[in-house]
């Protein structure tokens, strides 16, 4: 029974982190551990790599400006040991400049998976794989 409670709390932390991308949300850095690293494949700016919490928070804030109506849908979560996997979808309208693409007014819709490592009740590390290709295609060409 204790494992279910631990998994439930871990899933809640991961859900909170993913939902911070939604336009109406705020960025709550208190759920992340000191030294947090977010590993992206791909990085929105190109390539793959890792960013620290301050950089991650700034990326999320810029995303809020570019997609002021962005919504987050969580399809599923699986927790095992110190890891939580969250399968999600982001969707909204590009109303601000984003990665060199001027505001287009186009709808965008992309999916991804985030795996968070929980340590001492906080998110210590995240690995994110998301559909950059679909997002860019929708931004540049429309649906």
N, C-alpha and C positions, 0 to 999 in steps of 0.2 A: 504494500500500500504506500509506503514512503516513496518508492520509486515513481509512482504515478504523480504524487505531489511535486517531486523534484522536476519531473518532465513537464508538468503543467506550468510551473513557474518559468522554466527555461523556454517553453514555447511562447509564453506571454512576453518575455523579453524580446525574443526574435520577432514576434508580431509587431511589437512597439517600434522596433528599429525599421522594419519594412514600411510600416504605416507612416513614418516620418516623411516619406516621399510625397504623400498626399498633400495637395495644395493648401488645404485648410489646417494642416497640422503645424506644430512647432517642433523644433529640434531640441530634444532632451538629452544632453550629453551625459547626464548622471547615470544612465544605464550602461555606459561603456567603461571598461577597465582602463586604468592608467596604462599608456603604451599601446592602446588599441591600434590594430592594423586592419585595413580593408583591402583585400586582394581582388582585383578586377580582371576579368577576361571577357571582353576587352575593356580597356580604359576608354571612357567616352572620347578622350582626346587622341586616341590611337594607341596601338600596342597593348601590352599587358603590363601589370605592375601592381604596386601597393601604395596606399596613401594612409596618412595618419588621421586621427580624429578631426583635427582642425580643418584639414583639406577636405575630408569627406563631408563635414558639415557645410563648408562653403560650396561644394558641388550640389548638395541638396538644396541650399538656399537659392542658387542660380537656377536650378531646375524649377523651383517654385515660381520664379519670375517668368521663365519661358513657357511654363504650362500652368497658368493660374487656376485651372479647373481640374488638375490632375487627380484622378481617383486611383485607389489601390484595391485590388481584389486578391485575397489569399485563397488559393485553390486547396492547398493541403500543407500539413506540417507533420514531420516525423522526428521524434526525439529518441536518441539512444546514447547512453553514456553522457559525455559532456558536449555533444553536438546536437544541433537542431537544424533540420533542413526545411526550408519554406519555399514552396512553389507559388509564384505570384504573377499578376498581370497589372500593368500600369496603362491607363488610357486617359486621354484628354485632348486639348486643343492647343496647338502652338500659337501663342499670342505674343511672344517675345523672342528675341534673338537667342539662338541656341547653337553653340559650336560652329559659328560662322554662317549659319543658315538664318536669314532674316525672318521675322514673324510672317507666317504664311496663312494663318487661320485654318490650317489643315488639322483634321483629327489624326491622332497617333494612338497606337495600340501595340504594346510589346510585352513579352513575357520573360521570365528568368527564374533562376533558382539561387537562393542564398543559403549557405551553410554557416552557422554561427557556432563558435566554441565558447562555452560558458565556463567561467572560473570565478569562484567566490561570489556568485550571485550577480555577475556582470558579464557583458559580452566582451571577450578578450580579443577575438579575431573573427573576421568574416571572409568567406570566399564567395564571390558572386559571378555567375555566368548568365549573361542576358543577350537577347536577340538584337544586337546593334544593327545588323543588316536590315531587318524589317523596319526598325525605327528610322534609320536614315532614308530608306526608300520612301517611306510615307512622308517624311519631311520634305524631301526633294522632288518627288514625283506625284505625290498624292496617292490615295488608295487605289 
